Amino acid sequence: MSETNPSPATPNSGGSLYEKHRKIYAKAVSGLFANWRWVMVFITQAIFYGGPWLQWNGRQAILLHLVERKFYLFGLIFWPQDVIYLAILLMVSAYGLFLVTAVAGRLFCGYACPQTVYTEIFMWIERMVEGDRNARMKLDKAPMSGAKVGKKLTKHALWIILALYTSFTFVGYFTPMNELLGELKTLHLGPWETFWIFFYAGFAYLMAGFMREQVCKYMCPYARFQSVMFDPDTLIITYDPERGDPRGARKKGEDYKAAGKGDCIDCGVCVQVCPTGIDIRNGLQYECIGCAACIDACDGVMDKMEYPRGLIRYSTENVMNKKVERTGIIGHVIRPRILIYSGILTIITVTAGWFLFHRIPLKVDVIRDRATLARETDDGLIENVYTLRVMNTDEKEHHYSVKIDGLDTASVSTKEVVVPSATTTEVTAEVHASPDAGKKGSNPIHFVIQAEDNPNIQVKEKAAFMQPQ
């Protein structure tokens, strides 16, 4: 985009409805919020890059193993049957986002969104190689030369290396990292690993290196529906027009108030540091990602001019319209909407935590033999045949006892099942009962599977025992 604020899109002589893209040269900024942004970059990337290397009981601590169809999370093992926990995680994430947005707008976008985080890292590399805003603008306008080509190639090479390492780490959450490293050393990566490494790297390189603000402005749906989650008491980044206008340049120490000017010196620094290229002085816009770079930049200018800070600040619509005193912002954060979001989030989290804590690491499926519903044995008993699929979701091997409940004289041929840790074992179980047990037709029974070393690990699975008519 342009060096200052881009002008609104206007139809050109050819009748186009779209504005021509103009490259944004965001200026580096320092300050409180910039420091917090880098803290979040460090925390999120330490978790992301470090996660696949953590070990737990001799295996990868965090692993969504697609081949084995298991999700390892430290001491917990989830199976496809545990999809309810994924649904709960999505619900918690959604309500958490609603809560954060209702309190402080697009705080997630400005500090923790992957698009923002990787754009920040890519821009840092760009500044290290090509220089800050003015130097990059000068370099792009300069004619092609060896120095220019060298800087561009260096920048893009570093971007590609970072994108490839990021994608390799991402795939390491789905294929065990030790296997992935072994395949990489021998250059025998599997087809799906190869595809996702280059696919993910390509998108990281494209979105963080080139598209940047276009992702936030045009591709991200959050920017479009964020307004319905805002209310007049939501903390947003605002410019104080009553204090700042009329804008105008002046010298330091000049009596600007006598000249009828406000505190804004119209330097344009708030626009130059904005990663989406907007002018916050025009009011809240959907392109604003809440990164607070303009606050840091404006506070720096105010310090140099020896004016009070806060010309651009976090505030609310009610405060700006003088419906609420500035000192009462925090009191208005706790409002019915926030209490409802907080209550729902707490209920879901506590309930999910309780079920997860009391989760039984055993799952059993009973499949009856459909070839023969029932048959009479040589000793005059009625026999039904079942397949027991016993799934041990614990970290250690278990010996399970097998019993039958619900039908007099019924007994089962398989008395014990041994299942190694995090595996599934199938056994054939023959259930016998006397011909006069129960009624003719279907009789409800239960297979009782219990760990011999822990009576709390027990599952009762319903089945049907057929008596011949």
C-alpha positions as CSV (number, residue, x, y, z in Angstrom):
1,M,0.0,0.0,0.0
2,S,1.0,3.6,0.0
3,E,3.5,5.2,2.3
4,T,0.7,6.8,4.4
5,N,-2.9,5.8,4.7
6,P,-4.5,4.2,1.6
7,S,-7.3,6.1,0.0
8,P,-10.7,4.6,-0.2
9,A,-11.3,2.4,-3.3
10,T,-12.8,4.3,-6.2
11,P,-13.8,3.0,-9.6
12,N,-11.1,3.7,-12.1
13,S,-11.7,4.8,-15.7
14,G,-12.3,1.2,-16.7
15,G,-15.2,0.8,-14.2
16,S,-13.4,-1.6,-11.9
17,L,-15.0,-2.2,-8.5
18,Y,-11.7,-3.2,-6.8
19,E,-8.9,-1.2,-5.3
20,K,-5.4,-1.8,-6.6
21,H,-3.3,-3.5,-3.9
22,R,-0.6,-1.2,-2.5
23,K,2.2,-2.7,-0.5
24,I,2.3,-1.8,3.2
25,Y,5.7,-0.8,4.7
26,A,5.0,-1.1,8.5
27,K,7.5,0.8,10.6
28,A,9.1,-0.9,13.6
29,V,7.7,0.2,16.9
30,S,8.8,-0.2,20.5
31,G,6.8,0.1,23.7
32,L,4.7,-1.7,26.3
33,F,2.3,-3.4,23.8
34,A,5.1,-4.2,21.4
35,N,6.9,-6.0,24.2
36,W,3.8,-7.9,25.2
37,R,3.3,-8.9,21.5
38,W,6.8,-10.4,21.4
39,V,6.2,-12.2,24.7
40,M,3.2,-13.9,23.2
41,V,5.2,-14.7,20.1
42,F,7.8,-16.4,22.3
43,I,5.3,-18.3,24.4
44,T,3.2,-19.5,21.4
45,Q,6.2,-20.6,19.4
46,A,8.0,-22.2,22.3
47,I,4.9,-24.4,22.8
48,F,4.4,-25.1,19.1
49,Y,8.1,-25.9,18.2
50,G,8.8,-27.6,21.5
51,G,5.6,-29.8,21.7
52,P,6.7,-32.6,19.4
53,W,10.0,-33.1,21.2
54,L,8.5,-33.7,24.6
55,Q,8.7,-37.3,25.8
56,W,6.3,-39.1,28.1
57,N,6.7,-42.8,29.2
58,G,9.1,-43.4,26.3
59,R,6.9,-42.0,23.7
60,Q,6.0,-38.6,22.2
61,A,4.0,-36.6,24.8
62,I,1.7,-34.8,22.2
63,L,0.9,-36.8,19.2
64,L,-2.2,-37.2,17.0
65,H,-1.2,-40.5,15.5
66,L,-3.2,-40.9,12.3
67,V,-2.0,-44.4,11.4
68,E,-2.8,-45.8,14.9
69,R,-5.9,-43.5,15.2
70,K,-4.8,-42.4,18.7
71,F,-4.3,-39.0,20.2
72,Y,-1.6,-38.9,22.9
73,L,-1.7,-36.0,25.4
74,F,0.9,-36.7,28.1
75,G,-0.7,-39.4,30.3
76,L,-4.0,-39.4,28.4
77,I,-4.8,-41.5,25.3
78,F,-7.9,-40.5,23.2
79,W,-9.5,-42.7,20.6
80,P,-11.9,-41.9,17.8
81,Q,-14.7,-42.9,20.2
82,D,-13.6,-39.9,22.4
83,V,-14.7,-37.4,19.8
84,I,-16.9,-35.8,22.4
85,Y,-13.8,-34.3,24.0
86,L,-12.9,-32.6,20.7
87,A,-16.4,-31.1,20.6
88,I,-16.0,-29.8,24.1
89,L,-12.6,-28.4,23.3
90,L,-14.1,-26.5,20.3
91,M,-16.9,-25.2,22.5
92,V,-14.5,-24.0,25.2
93,S,-12.4,-22.3,22.5
94,A,-15.4,-20.6,21.0
95,Y,-16.8,-19.3,24.2
96,G,-13.3,-18.2,25.3
97,L,-13.0,-16.2,22.1
98,F,-16.4,-14.7,22.6
99,L,-15.5,-13.7,26.2
100,V,-12.2,-12.2,25.2
101,T,-13.8,-10.3,22.3
102,A,-16.6,-8.9,24.5
103,V,-14.1,-7.7,27.0
104,A,-11.3,-6.3,24.9
105,G,-12.2,-6.7,21.2
106,R,-9.7,-8.4,18.8
107,L,-7.1,-9.1,21.5
108,F,-6.6,-12.6,20.2
109,C,-5.9,-11.3,16.7
110,G,-3.4,-8.8,17.9
111,Y,-1.3,-11.0,20.1
112,A,-1.9,-14.7,19.6
113,C,-3.4,-15.4,16.2
114,P,-1.0,-17.6,14.1
115,Q,-1.4,-15.1,11.1
116,T,-0.3,-12.2,13.4
117,V,2.5,-14.2,15.1
118,Y,4.1,-15.4,11.9
119,T,3.7,-12.1,10.1
120,E,5.5,-10.5,13.0
121,I,8.4,-13.0,12.7
122,F,8.6,-12.7,8.9
123,M,8.6,-8.9,9.3
124,W,11.4,-9.1,11.8
125,I,13.5,-11.1,9.4
126,E,12.6,-8.5,6.7
127,R,13.8,-5.6,8.8
128,M,17.0,-7.5,9.8
129,V,17.9,-8.0,6.1
130,E,16.5,-4.9,4.3
131,G,16.2,-2.4,7.1
132,D,13.2,-0.5,8.6
133,R,10.4,1.2,6.7
134,N,12.3,4.0,4.8
135,A,15.2,1.6,3.9
136,R,12.8,-1.0,2.5
137,M,10.9,1.6,0.5
138,K,14.1,3.0,-0.9
139,L,15.3,-0.5,-1.8
140,D,12.1,-1.4,-3.7
141,K,12.3,1.8,-5.7
142,A,16.0,1.3,-6.5
143,P,17.1,-0.2,-9.8
144,M,18.1,-3.8,-9.9
145,S,21.6,-4.3,-8.6
146,G,23.8,-7.0,-7.0
147,A,23.2,-5.7,-3.5
148,K,19.4,-5.5,-4.1
149,V,19.3,-9.1,-5.4
150,G,21.5,-10.3,-2.6
151,K,19.2,-8.8,0.1
152,K,16.0,-10.1,-1.6
153,L,17.4,-13.6,-2.0
154,T,18.7,-13.7,1.6
155,K,15.3,-12.6,2.9
156,H,13.3,-15.1,0.9
157,A,15.8,-17.9,1.7
158,L,15.3,-17.2,5.5
159,W,11.5,-17.1,5.0
160,I,11.6,-20.5,3.2
161,I,13.8,-22.1,5.8
162,L,11.5,-20.9,8.6
163,A,8.4,-22.0,6.7
164,L,9.8,-25.5,6.0
165,Y,10.9,-25.9,9.7
166,T,7.4,-24.8,10.8
167,S,5.7,-27.2,8.4
168,F,8.1,-30.0,9.5
169,T,7.2,-29.3,13.1
170,F,3.5,-29.3,12.2
171,V,3.7,-32.7,10.6
172,G,5.6,-33.9,13.7
173,Y,2.3,-33.7,15.6
174,F,0.8,-36.3,13.3
175,T,3.8,-38.6,12.6
176,P,6.1,-39.5,15.5
177,M,9.0,-37.0,15.3
178,N,11.6,-39.8,15.6
179,E,10.1,-41.6,12.6
180,L,9.9,-38.3,10.7
181,L,13.6,-37.5,11.3
182,G,14.6,-41.0,10.3
183,E,12.6,-40.7,7.0
184,L,14.2,-37.3,6.4
185,K,17.7,-38.5,7.0
186,T,17.2,-41.3,4.4
187,L,15.2,-39.1,2.1
188,H,12.3,-41.5,2.2
189,L,9.5,-39.4,3.4
190,G,6.1,-40.8,3.0
191,P,3.8,-39.3,0.3
192,W,1.4,-37.7,2.7
193,E,4.2,-36.3,4.9
194,T,5.9,-34.8,1.9
195,F,2.7,-33.3,0.6
196,W,1.8,-31.6,3.9
197,I,5.3,-30.4,4.6
198,F,5.4,-28.5,1.3
199,F,1.7,-27.5,1.4
200,Y,1.9,-26.0,4.9
201,A,5.3,-24.4,4.2
202,G,3.9,-22.9,1.0
203,F,0.9,-21.3,2.7
204,A,3.1,-20.0,5.6
205,Y,5.5,-18.4,3.1
206,L,2.6,-17.0,1.1
207,M,0.4,-15.7,3.9
208,A,3.1,-14.3,6.3
209,G,5.4,-13.1,3.6
210,F,3.2,-11.7,1.0
211,M,-0.5,-11.6,1.8
212,R,-0.3,-10.5,5.5
213,E,-2.9,-7.8,6.0
214,Q,-5.0,-9.2,3.1
215,V,-5.6,-12.4,5.2
216,C,-6.9,-10.3,8.1
217,K,-9.0,-8.0,5.8
218,Y,-10.5,-10.4,3.3
219,M,-10.0,-14.0,4.3
220,C,-10.6,-14.1,8.0
221,P,-14.3,-14.4,8.8
222,Y,-13.6,-13.1,12.4
223,A,-13.1,-9.6,11.0
224,R,-16.6,-9.6,9.5
225,F,-18.6,-10.8,12.5
226,Q,-16.6,-9.2,15.3
227,S,-18.9,-6.2,15.4
228,V,-21.8,-8.3,16.6
229,M,-19.7,-9.3,19.7
230,F,-18.8,-5.7,20.5
231,D,-20.9,-3.4,22.7
232,P,-20.4,0.1,24.0
233,D,-18.4,-1.2,27.0
234,T,-16.0,-3.3,25.0
235,L,-12.4,-2.1,25.2
236,I,-11.1,-1.1,21.8
237,I,-8.3,1.0,20.4
238,T,-9.5,4.5,20.0
239,Y,-8.3,7.9,19.0
240,D,-9.5,10.9,21.2
241,P,-10.7,13.4,18.7
242,E,-11.8,15.9,21.3
243,R,-8.3,16.1,22.6
244,G,-6.4,15.6,19.3
245,D,-8.4,17.7,16.8
246,P,-7.9,20.0,15.0
247,R,-4.6,18.3,13.9
248,G,-1.6,20.2,12.7
249,A,2.2,20.3,12.7
250,R,4.0,22.5,15.2
251,K,7.3,22.9,16.9
252,K,8.1,21.5,20.3
253,G,7.2,24.0,23.0
254,E,4.9,26.0,20.7
255,D,1.6,27.3,22.2
256,Y,-0.5,25.2,19.9
257,K,-3.6,25.7,21.9
258,A,-3.5,29.5,21.2
259,A,-3.4,28.6,17.5
260,G,-6.5,26.5,17.9
261,K,-4.8,23.1,17.5
262,G,-5.3,19.8,19.3
263,D,-2.6,17.5,20.6
264,C,-2.3,15.5,17.4
265,I,0.7,16.8,15.4
266,D,-0.5,15.0,12.3
267,C,2.8,13.1,12.0
268,G,1.2,10.0,10.5
269,V,3.4,7.6,12.6
270,C,0.3,5.8,13.8
271,V,-0.5,4.9,10.2
272,Q,3.1,4.0,9.4
273,V,3.3,1.4,12.1
274,C,-0.1,-0.2,11.4
275,P,0.3,-3.7,9.9
276,T,-3.0,-3.3,8.0
277,G,-2.4,0.2,6.9
278,I,-5.4,1.9,8.4
279,D,-5.7,5.3,10.1
280,I,-7.1,4.8,13.6
281,R,-8.0,8.5,13.7
282,N,-10.8,7.7,11.3
283,G,-12.5,5.6,14.0
284,L,-12.8,1.9,14.6
285,Q,-12.5,-0.1,11.4
286,Y,-12.9,-3.8,10.8
287,E,-9.4,-4.0,9.5
288,C,-8.0,-3.1,12.9
289,I,-6.5,-6.3,14.5
290,G,-6.1,-4.7,17.9
291,C,-2.3,-5.0,18.0
292,A,-1.9,-1.6,19.7
293,A,1.1,-0.6,17.6
294,C,-0.5,2.8,17.0
295,I,-0.7,3.3,20.8
296,D,3.0,2.7,21.3
297,A,3.9,4.9,18.4
298,C,1.6,7.8,19.5
299,D,2.8,7.5,23.1
300,G,6.4,7.9,21.9
301,V,5.5,11.0,19.9
302,M,3.6,12.5,22.9
303,D,6.7,11.8,25.1
304,K,8.9,13.7,22.6
305,M,6.5,16.6,22.5
306,E,6.1,16.5,26.3
307,Y,2.3,16.0,26.0
308,P,0.3,13.6,28.1
309,R,0.1,10.0,26.8
310,G,-3.2,8.4,25.8
311,L,-4.2,10.3,22.7
312,I,-4.6,6.9,21.2
313,R,-5.5,4.3,23.9
314,Y,-7.7,1.4,24.9
315,S,-11.1,2.8,25.8
316,T,-14.8,2.1,25.2
317,E,-17.5,3.8,23.2
318,N,-19.3,4.8,26.4
319,V,-16.2,6.5,27.8
320,M,-15.5,8.3,24.5
321,N,-19.1,9.5,24.4
322,K,-18.8,10.6,28.0
323,K,-21.6,8.3,29.2
324,V,-19.1,6.7,31.6
325,E,-16.2,8.3,33.4
326,R,-12.8,7.1,32.3
327,T,-12.1,5.8,35.8
328,G,-15.1,3.6,35.6
329,I,-14.0,1.4,32.6
330,I,-13.1,-1.6,34.7
331,G,-16.4,-1.5,36.6
332,H,-18.3,-1.7,33.3
333,V,-16.3,-4.7,32.1
334,I,-18.3,-6.9,34.6
335,R,-21.7,-6.7,32.9
336,P,-24.4,-9.3,32.2
337,R,-22.9,-10.4,28.9
338,I,-19.5,-11.1,30.4
339,L,-21.1,-12.9,33.3
340,I,-23.1,-15.2,31.0
341,Y,-20.1,-16.0,28.8
342,S,-18.0,-16.6,31.9
343,G,-20.7,-18.8,33.5
344,I,-21.1,-20.9,30.4
345,L,-17.4,-21.3,30.0
346,T,-16.9,-22.3,33.6
347,I,-19.7,-24.8,33.5
348,I,-18.4,-26.5,30.3
349,T,-14.8,-26.5,31.6
350,V,-15.6,-27.8,35.0
351,T,-17.9,-30.5,33.7
352,A,-15.5,-31.6,31.0
353,G,-12.7,-31.7,33.6
354,W,-14.8,-33.8,36.0
355,F,-15.6,-36.4,33.3
356,L,-12.0,-36.4,32.1
357,F,-10.7,-37.0,35.6
358,H,-13.2,-39.8,36.2
359,R,-12.7,-41.2,32.7
360,I,-12.5,-45.0,32.7
361,P,-9.5,-46.2,30.6
362,L,-11.4,-49.1,29.2
363,K,-13.8,-49.5,26.3
364,V,-15.6,-52.6,25.2
365,D,-17.6,-53.4,22.1
366,V,-19.7,-56.6,21.9
367,I,-20.4,-58.1,18.5
368,R,-22.6,-61.2,18.3
369,D,-22.0,-63.8,15.7
370,R,-24.6,-63.3,13.1
371,A,-24.0,-66.6,11.3
372,T,-25.6,-68.6,14.1
373,L,-27.9,-66.9,16.6
374,A,-28.0,-69.8,19.0
375,R,-27.2,-73.5,19.0
376,E,-27.5,-76.5,21.3
377,T,-24.2,-78.0,22.6
378,D,-23.5,-81.7,23.1
379,D,-24.2,-81.4,26.8
380,G,-27.6,-79.8,26.3
381,L,-26.7,-76.1,26.9
382,I,-27.7,-73.2,24.6
383,E,-24.7,-71.4,23.2
384,N,-24.4,-67.9,21.8
385,V,-21.1,-66.7,20.3
386,Y,-19.8,-63.1,20.6
387,T,-16.7,-61.2,19.7
388,L,-15.4,-58.9,22.5
389,R,-13.3,-56.0,21.3
390,V,-11.5,-54.8,24.5
391,M,-9.7,-51.4,24.2
392,N,-7.2,-50.6,26.9
393,T,-6.7,-46.8,26.8
394,D,-4.3,-46.8,29.8
395,E,-0.6,-46.4,29.9
396,K,0.0,-49.9,31.2
397,E,-1.0,-53.5,30.5
398,H,-4.1,-54.8,32.2
399,H,-5.5,-58.3,32.9
400,Y,-9.3,-58.1,32.7
401,S,-11.7,-60.7,34.1
402,V,-14.9,-61.4,32.0
403,K,-18.2,-62.3,33.6
404,I,-21.8,-62.5,32.6
405,D,-24.6,-60.7,34.5
406,G,-28.4,-60.7,33.9
407,L,-29.2,-64.4,33.1
408,D,-29.3,-67.3,35.6
409,T,-27.0,-70.2,34.9
410,A,-25.2,-68.2,32.2
411,S,-21.4,-68.6,32.0
412,V,-18.7,-67.4,29.6
413,S,-15.9,-69.5,28.1
414,T,-13.4,-66.6,28.1
415,K,-12.6,-65.8,31.7
416,E,-9.6,-63.4,31.2
417,V,-8.3,-61.0,28.6
418,V,-4.8,-59.6,28.6
419,V,-4.5,-56.3,26.8
420,P,-1.2,-54.3,26.4
421,S,-1.2,-50.6,27.0
422,A,-3.0,-48.4,24.4
423,T,-4.0,-51.3,22.3
424,T,-7.2,-53.2,21.3
425,T,-7.6,-57.0,21.6
426,E,-10.4,-59.1,20.1
427,V,-11.4,-62.4,21.6
428,T,-14.2,-64.9,21.0
429,A,-16.5,-65.4,23.9
430,E,-19.0,-68.3,24.0
431,V,-21.8,-67.8,26.5
432,H,-23.7,-70.9,27.7
433,A,-27.0,-71.2,29.5
434,S,-29.5,-73.9,30.3
435,P,-32.5,-74.1,27.9
436,D,-34.9,-73.0,30.7
437,A,-32.9,-69.9,31.6
438,G,-34.8,-66.7,30.8
439,K,-37.5,-66.6,28.1
440,K,-37.8,-67.8,24.5
441,G,-36.3,-65.2,22.1
442,S,-34.0,-62.3,23.2
443,N,-32.8,-62.0,26.8
444,P,-30.8,-59.0,27.9
445,I,-27.4,-59.8,29.4
446,H,-24.3,-57.7,30.4
447,F,-20.7,-58.5,29.9
448,V,-18.8,-57.3,33.0
449,I,-15.2,-56.5,32.1
450,Q,-13.0,-55.5,35.1
451,A,-9.3,-54.9,35.6
452,E,-7.9,-57.4,38.1
453,D,-5.5,-54.9,39.6
454,N,-8.0,-52.0,39.8
455,P,-11.7,-52.7,40.6
456,N,-12.6,-49.1,39.6
457,I,-11.7,-49.9,36.0
458,Q,-14.9,-51.7,35.0
459,V,-17.3,-51.6,32.1
460,K,-20.7,-53.3,31.7
461,E,-21.6,-53.7,28.1
462,K,-25.1,-54.7,27.1
463,A,-25.8,-57.7,24.8
464,A,-28.6,-60.1,24.0
465,F,-28.7,-63.8,24.6
466,M,-31.0,-65.8,22.2
467,Q,-33.1,-68.8,23.4
468,P,-34.4,-70.9,20.6
469,Q,-38.2,-70.7,20.1
